[in-house]
């Protein structure tokens, strides 16, 4: 019987411990990307992701012979029978990093001491871009939600405070092209995800359109109403995204290690099977 040389299986960085400061990027669906990558592709030709077995054909690489299956088949038929194991190819992952251009994403001025959203966006982009480099992914940054990305699939990180949800038809066109959308929700944990007890205190507010800061004094009733509204709004945003089959990342800080941890938690959740609501 033909012997198959012992060769170490190919390893994918997406399955190993990722480099420091990065996260594993695992699309749930197979992609149809550029060849010679490290992500599960939809075509055949790799060595690390078994697909199926078939009888040996002249011209097949002897290294792909499954010796154990061939031995069992040969014993059953009483002559030499060879079985080839086929694998999925490993292809190059495509990443898109899209930032919501609405005025509220430019808030808040650093001098107010609130969450500076552009800094959070920069920290998030650093994690995604470094993680993409670690697996040789194609990375592109876009300033608006893309509707013209090529087909074949990939991960599209959409960063927004989601105070206004994107139009459903825009996301539908991405899904048709097999892009997997990852919503990254950026909101100040004190002033947008909730609201502090500042009744009777003069506080600065920034206008989303102009950025102009004005001083406001709120009553206790107004503070309570804002807190309940903001907490209900955040829950409604996350629930709406999850009902759509999406897995959001919630960011309320620009601190790099905390942003990385939020993405790492997201990546860890993706290792568990999805639980679909009935």
C-alpha positions in Angstrom: 0.0 0.0 0.0 1.2 3.5 -0.7 2.6 5.1 2.4 1.8 8.7 3.3 4.6 10.8 4.6 4.1 12.2 8.1 3.5 15.9 7.7 2.4 18.3 10.3 -1.1 19.7 9.7 -1.4 23.3 8.7 -2.2 25.6 11.6 -4.4 28.7 11.4 -3.7 31.7 13.6 -7.4 32.1 14.0 -7.5 28.8 15.9 -4.4 29.4 18.0 -3.8 31.8 20.9 -3.8 35.2 19.1 -0.9 37.6 19.5 -1.1 40.1 22.3 -3.5 42.9 21.7 -5.5 41.0 19.1 -8.5 38.8 19.0 -9.4 35.7 17.0 -11.5 36.5 14.0 -13.8 33.6 13.2 -16.5 34.3 10.6 -19.5 32.0 11.3 -20.0 31.4 7.5 -17.3 30.1 5.1 -15.9 32.8 2.9 -15.0 32.9 -0.8 -11.9 35.1 -0.5 -8.5 35.4 -2.0 -6.3 32.3 -1.8 -3.5 31.5 0.6 -5.2 32.9 3.7 -5.8 31.5 7.2 -9.6 31.5 7.4 -12.0 28.7 6.5 -12.9 29.0 2.8 -15.8 27.6 0.8 -13.6 26.1 -1.9 -11.5 22.9 -1.7 -7.8 22.5 -1.7 -6.4 23.0 1.8 -5.0 20.6 4.3 -6.3 21.6 7.7 -10.1 21.6 7.5 -11.5 18.1 6.5 -14.4 18.1 4.2 -15.1 14.6 2.9 -13.4 11.5 1.5 -13.4 9.9 -1.9 -11.7 7.1 -3.9 -8.1 7.7 -5.1 -7.8 8.9 -8.7 -4.6 8.9 -10.7 -2.8 12.1 -10.3 -3.9 12.7 -6.7 -1.2 13.7 -4.2 -0.2 10.5 -2.3 0.2 12.7 0.9 -3.6 13.1 1.0 -4.3 9.4 1.2 -6.1 8.5 4.4 -4.1 5.4 5.5 -6.5 4.2 8.1 -9.6 4.4 5.9 -7.6 2.9 3.0 -6.5 0.0 5.2 -10.1 -0.7 6.3 -11.4 -0.6 2.8 -8.6 -2.8 1.4 -9.3 -5.4 4.2 -13.0 -5.4 3.3 -12.4 -5.9 -0.4 -9.3 -8.1 -0.2 -7.2 -5.9 -2.5 -5.6 -2.4 -2.5 -8.1 0.4 -2.2 -7.0 4.0 -1.5 -9.1 6.8 0.0 -8.3 10.5 -0.5 -9.3 13.0 2.2 -10.4 16.3 0.8 -10.2 19.6 2.8 -11.6 23.1 2.6 -9.1 25.7 1.3 -7.9 28.4 3.7 -8.6 31.7 2.2 -7.8 35.3 3.0 -10.3 37.0 5.2 -11.7 40.4 4.3 -12.4 43.0 7.0 -14.4 46.2 6.7 -14.3 48.9 9.5 -17.2 51.3 9.0 -17.8 54.4 11.2 -21.2 56.1 11.5 -20.8 59.7 10.3 -23.7 61.2 12.2 -22.9 64.2 14.4 -23.4 62.4 17.7 -20.4 60.2 16.9 -18.2 63.3 17.1 -19.1 63.8 20.8 -18.1 64.6 23.4 -15.5 67.3 23.7 -12.5 66.1 25.8 -12.9 69.0 28.2 -16.3 67.8 29.4 -14.8 64.7 30.9 -17.3 62.5 29.1 -16.6 59.7 26.7 -14.8 61.1 23.6 -16.2 58.9 20.9 -13.5 59.5 18.3 -11.0 58.1 20.8 -13.1 55.0 21.3 -13.4 54.5 17.6 -9.6 54.8 17.2 -9.1 52.2 20.0 -11.6 49.8 18.4 -10.0 50.2 15.0 -6.6 49.4 16.5 -7.8 46.1 17.8 -9.6 45.1 14.6 -6.7 46.2 12.3 -4.0 44.4 14.4 -6.2 41.3 14.6 -6.6 41.4 10.8 -2.8 41.7 10.3 -2.2 38.7 12.5 -4.1 36.5 10.0 -3.1 38.3 6.8 -6.6 39.7 6.3 -7.5 42.4 3.7 -8.5 45.5 5.8 -10.4 48.5 4.6 -11.7 51.5 6.5 -14.9 53.2 5.2 -16.6 56.4 6.3 -20.1 55.2 5.6 -22.0 51.9 5.7 -20.9 50.1 2.5 -23.4 48.8 0.0 -20.9 48.1 -2.8 -18.4 45.8 -1.2 -17.7 42.8 -3.4 -19.4 39.4 -2.7 -17.7 36.5 -1.1 -18.1 37.5 2.5 -16.1 38.7 5.4 -16.5 40.6 8.7 -17.9 44.2 8.6 -17.5 46.0 11.9 -20.0 48.9 12.0 -19.2 51.4 14.8 -22.0 53.7 15.9 -23.9 54.9 19.0 -27.0 53.5 17.2 -29.1 56.3 18.4 -30.5 56.0 14.9 -30.5 52.4 13.5 -29.3 52.0 9.9 -31.8 51.3 7.2 -32.7 47.6 7.0 -32.3 47.5 3.2 -28.7 48.6 3.5 -27.8 45.8 5.8 -29.8 43.4 3.7 -27.6 44.1 0.7 -24.5 43.4 2.8 -26.0 40.1 3.9 -26.8 39.2 0.4 -23.1 39.6 -0.4 -22.3 37.2 2.5 -20.8 39.9 4.7 -21.2 39.3 8.4 -22.1 42.5 10.3 -20.7 43.1 13.7 -22.3 46.1 15.4 -20.0 48.0 17.7 -22.2 50.2 20.0 -20.3 53.2 21.4 -22.2 55.1 24.2 -21.1 57.0 27.3 -21.8 54.7 30.2 -22.9 57.6 32.5 -24.7 60.0 30.2 -26.1 57.8 27.4 -26.4 54.3 28.7 -27.9 55.8 31.9 -28.0 59.2 33.6 -26.5 60.4 36.9 -28.3 62.1 39.8 -27.4 65.7 38.9 -30.7 67.3 39.9 -30.2 71.0 40.9 -26.7 71.0 39.5 -25.6 73.1 36.5 -24.1 70.8 33.9 -22.6 71.4 30.4 -24.4 69.9 27.4 -23.0 69.8 23.8 -25.3 70.2 20.8 -24.8 67.2 18.4 -25.0 69.4 15.3 -22.9 72.4 16.2 -20.8 71.0 19.1 -21.6 74.2 21.0 -21.7 73.7 24.8 -24.4 75.2 27.0 -25.1 75.0 30.7 -28.3 73.4 31.9 -30.0 72.9 35.3 -32.3 69.8 35.5 -35.0 69.0 38.0 -35.1 65.6 39.8 -38.1 64.6 37.7 -36.1 65.4 34.5 -33.1 63.5 35.7 -35.3 60.4 36.5 -37.0 60.6 33.1 -33.6 60.8 31.3 -32.2 57.9 33.2 -35.2 55.6 32.5 -35.3 56.7 28.9 -31.6 56.1 28.3 -31.5 52.7 30.0 -34.6 51.6 28.1 -33.1 52.9 24.8 -29.9 50.9 25.2 -31.8 47.7 26.0 -34.0 48.3 23.0 -30.9 48.8 20.7 -29.2 45.6 21.9 -32.4 43.6 21.7 -33.1 44.8 18.2 -29.6 43.9 17.0 -29.7 40.4 18.7 -33.2 39.7 17.2 -31.6 40.4 13.8 -29.1 37.6 14.5 -26.3 40.0 15.2 -23.7 39.9 18.0 -23.0 43.4 19.2 -19.9 44.7 21.0 -20.7 47.4 23.7 -18.1 50.0 24.3 -18.3 52.7 27.0 -14.6 53.6 27.2 -11.6 54.6 25.1 -9.1 52.9 27.4 -7.2 50.5 25.1 -7.1 47.5 27.4 -10.8 47.7 28.2 -11.7 48.1 24.5 -9.6 45.0 23.7 -11.3 43.1 26.6 -14.7 43.9 25.2 -13.7 42.5 21.8 -12.1 39.5 23.4 -15.4 38.8 25.2 -17.2 39.1 21.9 -14.8 36.6 20.3 -15.2 34.2 23.2 -19.0 34.3 22.9 -18.7 33.3 19.2 -16.9 30.1 20.2 -20.2 28.9 21.8 -23.0 27.6 19.6 -25.8 30.1 18.9 -29.0 29.7 20.7 -31.9 30.7 18.4 -35.1 32.0 19.9 -38.2 30.0 19.1 
